[in-house]
Amino acid sequence: MTQQIRPPAITWLASYPRSGNTLLRTILKRCFGQPSQSLYTDQEFPESAVRELVGHQAAGSNPKAFVREALDAGRTLYVKTHELPGSDAHPVLYVVRDGRSALVSHHHYLKEIMGRDISLAEVIEGQGGESWSRHVTEWTARGNALVVRYEDLAAGKEATLQAIARFIGQPLIHAFDISFSQLHALSPVFFRGGSDAANIAEMDAAALSLFERRHGETLRRLGYGA
């Protein structure tokens, strides 16, 4: 009889950009001892101290090929992605953040790190990548998704950590002791502010009105907003 081999596993670490994916990866490394990979290049974290804290495992210059090869070799991976979900059946840890805050933070990232000439209105409209509403709706609709909130991760909420432990089948091995000031000190440009309230305060009336038209319903469905 041919022995049945359990297929290799991948868990997506998914989020809309600037929603807490790196924080989730840091928690996986610090609290669960689990390294993670990314669909993006290793230049994402040029500072070695940040790579070590995050638990980033180098994937070379072609990370998508790295993931395919690792899966072919039977490795278990935790892989960061900001893409829309594909047709695979892999489980996903999805980080959701108040869309107003995520879009403001993403706007800063596109302008200050990526050097793009783009307005906040264009980012709200989805011209900085995918639509925020489409992204969160498609990922959270997957039946094998554990949705965690940015603010709960940032606070090290015990119920959230235990939910992650059950979902990935790994025990907590270290207490949560991650501070945003620690992350900011390591990379002030990448870890810019961390405050949802401060980000939302940057939106003027026109930006808030545009966000409401494009994403207000999704925001409230997720339990954010008035």
Backbone torsions as a table, in degrees:
resi	resn	phi	psi	omega
1	MET	NA	133.6	178.8
2	THR	-75.7	129.2	179.8
3	GLN	-70.9	130.9	178.5
4	GLN	-81.4	124.9	-178.6
5	ILE	-97.2	128.3	178.1
6	ARG	-65.5	129.2	-177.0
7	PRO	-64.6	151.3	178.0
8	PRO	-62.6	153.1	-175.0
9	ALA	-115.0	144.8	171.6
10	ILE	-132.9	136.4	172.6
11	THR	-115.5	119.5	176.7
12	TRP	-73.1	136.3	169.2
13	LEU	-105.8	93.0	-168.9
14	ALA	-110.4	149.5	173.9
15	SER	-169.7	157.9	164.3
16	TYR	-65.9	146.8	-178.5
17	PRO	-52.7	141.9	176.0
18	ARG	66.8	34.6	-179.4
19	SER	-112.4	0.7	177.2
20	GLY	117.7	15.1	-179.5
21	ASN	-61.8	-43.9	-179.3
22	THR	-66.4	-36.0	175.6
23	LEU	-63.3	-42.9	177.2
24	LEU	-59.7	-44.4	179.7
25	ARG	-63.0	-38.4	177.9
26	THR	-63.6	-40.5	177.6
27	ILE	-65.7	-42.4	177.7
28	LEU	-58.2	-40.4	-179.6
29	LYS	-73.0	-49.5	-173.9
30	ARG	-72.2	-45.8	-172.2
31	CYS	-93.1	-22.4	-176.6
32	PHE	-122.4	-6.5	179.6
33	GLY	69.0	24.3	-175.8
34	GLN	-107.7	118.2	173.2
35	PRO	-72.4	167.1	179.4
36	SER	-143.7	164.3	-179.2
37	GLN	-118.4	-175.9	-179.0
38	SER	-147.9	150.3	173.8
39	LEU	-78.0	-0.1	-175.1
40	TYR	-114.7	168.0	-171.0
41	THR	-69.1	162.2	-179.3
42	ASP	-68.5	-12.8	177.9
43	GLN	-71.4	-5.9	177.8
44	GLU	-56.6	-36.8	178.8
45	PHE	-124.8	86.5	-178.1
46	PRO	-67.7	-25.4	-178.0
47	GLU	-83.3	127.1	-178.0
48	SER	-63.4	-34.1	-179.9
49	ALA	-65.0	-36.0	177.8
50	VAL	-69.0	-43.9	178.7
51	ARG	-58.3	-41.5	-179.3
52	GLU	-67.1	-44.3	-178.8
53	LEU	-64.8	-41.2	-178.2
54	VAL	-73.0	-25.7	-175.8
55	GLY	83.3	24.7	-177.3
56	HIS	-69.0	128.5	178.7
57	GLN	-106.1	122.2	-173.3
58	ALA	-56.9	135.1	178.3
59	ALA	-118.7	7.6	176.9
60	GLY	74.4	-161.0	-175.7
61	SER	-86.8	-9.5	178.8
62	ASN	-129.6	75.7	-173.1
63	PRO	-62.4	-32.9	-180.0
64	LYS	-65.8	-37.5	176.0
65	ALA	-67.5	-37.5	177.9
66	PHE	-58.6	-44.9	-179.6
67	VAL	-63.1	-44.5	179.0
68	ARG	-60.4	-44.7	-178.2
69	GLU	-67.3	-38.7	179.2
70	ALA	-65.4	-40.3	178.0
71	LEU	-66.5	-40.2	177.3
72	ASP	-61.1	-30.9	-179.5
73	ALA	-84.0	-2.5	176.8
74	GLY	85.7	19.1	179.4
75	ARG	-80.3	155.4	172.3
76	THR	-99.6	126.9	-172.5
77	LEU	-125.7	148.6	167.9
78	TYR	-116.4	112.4	-167.9
79	VAL	-121.0	123.7	176.6
80	LYS	-70.4	136.8	173.4
81	THR	-149.5	143.3	170.4
82	HIS	-111.3	5.7	-178.0
83	GLU	-75.6	166.8	170.6
84	LEU	-70.4	155.2	-179.1
85	PRO	-65.2	145.8	176.8
86	GLY	-94.9	-160.5	-176.9
87	SER	-92.3	2.7	-178.6
88	ASP	-72.0	170.3	-179.5
89	ALA	-112.4	20.2	-178.7
90	HIS	-68.3	144.5	176.4
91	PRO	-67.3	159.9	-177.4
92	VAL	-139.4	133.7	165.5
93	LEU	-95.6	112.0	-175.6
94	TYR	-109.5	125.6	178.2
95	VAL	-97.5	123.1	177.2
96	VAL	-113.1	141.9	179.6
97	ARG	-133.9	153.3	174.0
98	ASP	-47.3	120.3	-172.9
99	GLY	-60.2	-31.2	178.1
100	ARG	-62.6	-45.4	179.6
101	SER	-67.5	-43.8	-179.0
102	ALA	-61.7	-41.7	-178.1
103	LEU	-69.1	-38.5	176.0
104	VAL	-64.2	-44.8	179.2
105	SER	-63.7	-40.8	179.1
106	HIS	-65.4	-36.8	176.8
107	HIS	-60.7	-45.3	176.9
108	HIS	-60.1	-43.9	-178.7
109	TYR	-61.8	-45.5	-178.7
110	LEU	-63.6	-39.5	-178.4
111	LYS	-78.9	-46.3	-169.0
112	GLU	-89.5	-27.3	-179.9
113	ILE	-105.6	-43.7	-178.8
114	MET	-87.6	-12.4	177.6
115	GLY	70.3	26.3	-178.4
116	ARG	-88.8	139.4	175.3
117	ASP	-89.5	92.1	-174.2
118	ILE	-144.4	142.4	-179.4
119	SER	-90.8	162.0	176.0
120	LEU	-62.6	-38.0	178.8
121	ALA	-59.7	-40.6	179.1
122	GLU	-65.9	-37.3	177.7
123	VAL	-66.5	-41.7	177.8
124	ILE	-61.0	-35.9	-180.0
125	GLU	-75.2	-8.8	178.6
126	GLY	96.8	12.0	-178.1
127	GLN	-84.7	-3.8	175.7
128	GLY	-95.4	11.3	-176.0
129	GLY	148.1	-134.0	177.7
130	GLU	-85.2	161.7	171.8
131	SER	-65.9	134.3	178.8
132	TRP	-58.5	-46.8	-178.3
133	SER	-62.5	-43.1	-179.7
134	ARG	-63.5	-42.3	-177.7
135	HIS	-60.4	-53.5	-175.8
136	VAL	-69.5	-34.2	-179.1
137	THR	-66.9	-46.0	-177.1
138	GLU	-68.6	-40.1	-179.3
139	TRP	-72.2	-42.3	-176.2
140	THR	-73.6	-13.8	178.0
141	ALA	-79.1	-13.3	-179.7
142	ARG	-67.5	137.0	-177.7
143	GLY	-70.8	-17.8	-177.7
144	ASN	-109.4	35.7	-179.3
145	ALA	-108.7	136.9	166.8
146	LEU	-104.3	115.7	-178.5
147	VAL	-95.2	123.3	177.8
148	VAL	-120.2	149.1	-175.4
149	ARG	-97.7	140.3	-179.0
150	TYR	-53.9	-46.9	-175.2
151	GLU	-65.3	-29.9	177.4
152	ASP	-73.7	-36.9	175.3
153	LEU	-64.2	-46.2	-177.1
154	ALA	-62.3	-30.0	179.6
155	ALA	-89.0	-4.8	-177.0
156	GLY	61.8	39.1	-175.9
157	LYS	-59.5	126.6	-174.0
158	GLU	-59.6	-41.8	-179.1
159	ALA	-62.8	-35.7	178.8
160	THR	-69.4	-43.5	178.4
161	LEU	-62.6	-41.1	179.1
162	GLN	-67.7	-35.9	177.3
163	ALA	-64.6	-39.8	176.8
164	ILE	-64.4	-42.7	-180.0
165	ALA	-58.2	-45.1	179.4
166	ARG	-66.2	-39.2	-175.1
167	PHE	-67.7	-41.9	-177.6
168	ILE	-93.6	-6.7	178.9
169	GLY	69.3	33.2	179.8
170	GLN	-128.9	139.4	-179.6
171	PRO	-79.4	153.4	169.9
172	LEU	-67.9	127.9	-179.8
173	ILE	-114.4	-7.2	-179.8
174	HIS	-151.6	140.4	178.9
175	ALA	-66.1	150.9	177.1
176	PHE	-68.3	123.3	178.0
177	ASP	-145.1	33.6	-176.9
178	ILE	-93.5	127.1	177.7
179	SER	-116.1	146.2	179.4
180	PHE	-66.2	-31.6	178.7
181	SER	-62.6	-34.5	176.1
182	GLN	-64.5	-45.6	179.1
183	LEU	-64.9	-43.5	-179.5
184	HIS	-61.5	-38.9	179.8
185	ALA	-65.1	-33.1	179.9
186	LEU	-74.2	-36.9	-177.7
187	SER	-152.1	84.6	-175.3
188	PRO	-61.3	-29.0	-178.5
189	VAL	-75.6	-45.5	-178.0
190	PHE	-72.2	-47.3	178.6
191	PHE	-96.0	80.9	-166.1
192	ARG	-72.9	-55.5	-174.8
193	GLY	-139.5	-51.7	177.2
194	GLY	86.7	-7.3	-176.0
195	SER	-99.0	119.8	176.1
196	ASP	-64.0	-43.0	-178.0
197	ALA	-60.8	-43.1	-180.0
198	ALA	-65.9	-39.6	178.6
199	ASN	-63.4	-48.5	-177.3
200	ILE	-63.5	-32.6	179.5
201	ALA	-64.8	-18.2	178.2
202	GLU	-76.7	-15.2	-178.1
203	MET	-81.9	125.8	175.8
204	ASP	-82.6	-179.2	-175.5
205	ALA	-60.7	-38.0	-179.2
206	ALA	-65.8	-41.7	-179.9
207	ALA	-67.2	-40.7	178.7
208	LEU	-64.9	-39.2	178.8
209	SER	-66.0	-42.9	178.1
210	LEU	-63.6	-42.9	178.4
211	PHE	-60.4	-43.2	-179.2
212	GLU	-60.3	-42.2	-179.2
213	ARG	-66.4	-39.4	-174.5
214	ARG	-87.3	-32.9	-168.3
215	HIS	-136.5	1.5	-174.1
216	GLY	-57.9	-43.4	-178.6
217	GLU	-62.8	-43.0	179.1
218	THR	-65.3	-41.3	179.9
219	LEU	-57.3	-47.2	-178.0
220	ARG	-71.0	-34.3	177.6
221	ARG	-60.8	-31.7	179.3
222	LEU	-84.2	-3.0	176.3
223	GLY	92.0	15.6	177.3
224	TYR	-106.1	165.7	175.1
225	GLY	81.7	171.4	-177.8
226	ALA	-77.1	NA	NA
